[in-house]
Amino acid sequence: MTGWPDKPVIYEVNTAIWLSDLSRAAGRHVTLADVPASAWDEVTPDGVDAVWLMGVWERSPAGLELANANAGLQAPRPWSRRAPRWPPAASGCSWTTCRTTSHPTIPG
């Protein structure tokens, strides 16, 4: 294939949960810098052109403040069962990016 496809398939990965799962399996803290090649292969389904790593960039403090002030946003999320150490809005919304610096919980 040359160039980008006319209709690319992009697969979104919740980076924090993925790295948490990899860390648990490896018995050590795994960062983006040391994700094994096999893990990249496993997270990328056949037919996918790109993987979007959701939640990599630093989040907006204003977005976190709004999320923590809104009781409706504090309802349990499906991911909260997989990462019980995080309150539902503790890291803020991945879509409220304030700059393209990696989020402190996702080094590498």
N, C-alpha and C positions, 0 to 999 in steps of 0.2 A: 504494500500500500504506500502511496506517496501522498504527502500532505494530510490535511485533516479531512475526515469524511464529511459529506454533505449533511448527514444526520447522525452526529456522534452519539454514542451511548456513554453516559457518565454515571458512574456508580458512587453514591455518597456513603462515606464511612464516618461514624461518630468516633473521632480520633481518640478521645479520652477513654471511652469504653474499650476500644480496640487495644490501645496500649495497656490498659488495665488487665485485660484478658491475656495479652502476651506476657506481661510481667508475672502474673499469677502462674502461668504455665511454665515460664522459665525459672521461677523461683528467685527472680531479681528484678530490679527496676529497668524497664526497657523504654528507651526514648526513640524518637524518629531517626536519630543518627545511627542507632544500632539495631533497627528492625532487620531480622534476617531475610535474605532474598526469598526463602521459601514462604515466609509469612506474607510478603507482597503478592506472591503467586496465588496463595490460598485466598486472599481477600479480594482478588480480582476475578470475577466470574467470566466464563467464556463469552466472547462477543462484546466485551466492554472495551471502549477506546481510551478511557481515562478514569482515574479515581479521584474524587473530590474529598479531601480531608477536612471534614466539617469541624469547626471549633479550634483551628490552629492559631488564629490571630488573636491578639489581645482584645479583650472585650471592653466595652464602654462602661465606665463607672455609673453613668446616668442610666444605662439600660439595666444594670444590676439593681440600682436603687428603685427603679420603677417596678421591676419584677418582685422585689422583696416587699414593696408597699401594696401590691395587688394580691389579695387573698385568692382570687381565682387562678392566679399563676402558681400558687403554692400547692395545688392539688397534686397528689402522687402521679408521677409519670411512669410509663413502663420501664424506662431505663433506671429509675431509682431503686428498683429491686435488685438490679445487677451491680449497682454502685451505692450501697446503703450508706457509705461514709460521707456522701455529699447530700446536703439538703437539696430539694428540687431546684432552687434557683441559685445555689451557692456560687456557681462559677459564672453566672450571667448567661444571657442568650448569645449563642454563637453568631447570630446575625447582626448583633449590635457591636460591630468592630469599630475600635477607635484608632487603631494604627496597625500596620503590618509588621508587628513584632510578635514573636511567638508568645502565646499565653503561658504564664508561669507554671501551670500544671502540665504543659506539653513542651518540655525542653527538647532540644535537639535540632 
